[in-house]
C-alpha cells in the first residue's frame, strides 16, 4: 500500500498550500488510516475531526453508516447494543 500526502498551491488568494487528503476525508471519500498504532501523523487530530464530521453528516462512504453503542463489560468484553 502506497500512502502519500498531496499538497497543492492554495488558489483562494492566500499564500501556501492545502492538503488534498484533508478534503478527501472531509467529503467522505476516504477514511483516516494509520499503518501502525505508533505511526506519527502530523495532522491526526484534524483528520479525525474531518472524518467525524463526514460520518455525522453521512457524506460519501458514510452515507449508509449506522453508528452503534458499544458496551464494555467488567471483564473487558464488548458487544453492540
C-alpha positions in Angstrom: 0.0 0.0 0.0 1.4 3.3 -1.0 0.4 6.3 1.1 1.2 9.9 0.4 0.2 13.4 1.3 -0.8 15.6 -1.6 -0.3 19.3 -1.2 -1.4 21.8 -3.9 -0.9 25.6 -4.0 -3.9 27.4 -2.4 -6.0 29.1 -5.1 -8.0 31.2 -2.8 -5.6 34.2 -2.9 -3.7 33.1 0.1 -0.1 32.0 0.2 0.8 28.5 1.0 -0.6 25.0 0.2 -3.6 23.0 1.1 -3.7 19.3 1.8 -5.8 17.4 -0.7 -6.0 14.4 1.7 -8.0 16.5 4.2 -10.5 17.5 1.6 -11.0 13.9 0.5 -11.6 12.8 4.1 -13.9 15.7 4.7 -16.1 14.7 1.8 -16.3 11.1 3.0 -14.3 9.8 0.0 -11.6 8.2 2.3 -11.1 7.4 5.9 -8.1 8.1 8.2 -5.6 5.2 8.1 -2.6 4.6 10.3 -0.4 1.7 9.3 0.7 1.1 12.9 -0.6 2.4 16.2 2.7 4.1 16.8 2.7 5.9 13.5 3.0 9.6 13.6 0.6 11.7 11.6 1.2 15.5 11.8 -2.5 16.3 11.4 -4.1 13.3 13.0 -6.5 15.3 15.2 -7.6 17.4 12.3 -8.1 14.4 10.1 -10.1 12.5 12.7 -12.3 15.6 13.3 -12.9 15.9 9.5 -13.8 12.2 9.3 -16.1 12.5 12.3 -17.9 15.5 10.6 -18.3 13.5 7.4 -19.6 10.5 9.4 -22.2 12.6 11.3 -23.3 14.3 8.0 -23.3 10.9 6.3 -21.2 12.1 3.3 -19.6 9.7 0.9 -18.8 6.3 2.2 -20.5 7.2 5.5 -23.9 7.6 3.7 -25.1 4.2 4.8 -23.1 4.0 8.0 -25.1 3.1 11.2 -23.5 4.0 14.5 -24.0 1.5 17.3 -23.4 1.9 21.0 -20.6 -0.4 22.3 -20.8 -1.6 25.8 -17.7 -2.9 27.6 -18.3 -5.5 30.3 -16.3 -5.7 33.6 -14.0 -8.4 32.1 -13.2 -6.3 29.0 -15.5 -8.0 26.6 -17.5 -5.7 24.3 -20.8 -6.0 22.5 -23.0 -3.8 20.4 -26.5 -2.8 21.6 
